[in-house]
Amino acid sequence: MFAASPHSFAQGNVLTIAPPDKLIAKAGATAEARLKVELRTGYHCNSNTPSDEYLIPLKLTWTPGALEVGEVVYPKPQMEKYSFSEKPLSVYTGDFEIVTHFKVPAGAAFGDTVIPAKLRYQACTERMCLPPKTVDVSLPVNIVK
Amino acid sequence: MICAGIVSTGCSSPRSVRAAAQSEKDRKKAPDFSLKDATGATVKLSEYRGKVVLLNFWATWCGPCQIEIPWFIDFQQQYKDSNFAILGVSLDDDGWKSVKPYVEKKKINYRVMIGTEELSQLYGGVDSLPTTFIIDREGRIASKHEGLISKSDYLSEIVDLLKTKSDDNETNVPKRSASWNFVRGFPAFLRAR
């Protein structure tokens, strides 16, 4: 499930993603998928727009499939000050949602399918960091008339 | 008890892990390694026998590492002639592409290498960054620190180890004045760690 880094750090699941609900998508219309993410207490991850050039952003990347991927909307970041940073950092903590807008082609084949994605993130605490990690996501989709 | 694998061992707290310097009889030999530094020169740990070595695993994306690096630059400047050396091992996935510009921008004055999975495993698995080993003059691991600790903690360990005589070298106690004054003036929230 987790993509291995060239440096195999032992790492638990400090970030978990709830299995997404099946998306009922009407051919020729738009659809919206919500990905519920939870970070373990005490941890933060960089937002999709980190404050420092060296920090690794959170990024959700969908694999092109039956649906056309539109905008990926990340939650508003929190600006948090940590002892290791001179200025507040743009981060996410706790529970948050990432929303993706899809367009369903008029000629899409009806029925069930799965749209895969990868969520890349890098988490830290006040005093240490875990290496960047990529988590596989599968969105079940049912395309209807 | 030292909780060595902050996440994987089920330690619920995200606090850093500190290990006090081990007594001499309990110290294990630091695994030798050979890596290239930014200039292409070979860095072999065993060639540092007789020196106290601070071996720091870090990465450019690691915020707490960015706090320590200026301390290490200061230590290197202060003690480079006192049988002391710092070796920085970056675990950036893209290697020198990220690390070289960072080293230049931050004016890192100690030797930096790109780490390997084998090296991490040799050192018991590096689960989080920063992870720092203090190696005594006999080439043994005196302490391991996972996560950010204070500059004064590092400094006191280094100074203590430099006081000890090695087989090959005379005792070399560094001058205290400048750095100890600095430590005394260090913010209490970091000194207390």
Interface residues (C-beta under 8 A of the other chain):
Chain A: S5 P6 H7 S8 F9 A10 Q11 G12 V14 R40 T41 G42 Y43 D52 Y54 L55 I56 Y82 S83 F84 S85 L89 Q122 C124 T125 E126 R127 M128 C129 L130 P131 P132
Chain B: G5 I6 V7 S8 G10 S13 P14 R15 S16 A59 T60 W61 C62 G63 P64 C65 Q66 I67 L91 D93 S98 Y102 G115 T116 E117 S120 G125 V126 D127 S128 L129 P130 E146 G147 L148 F189 L190
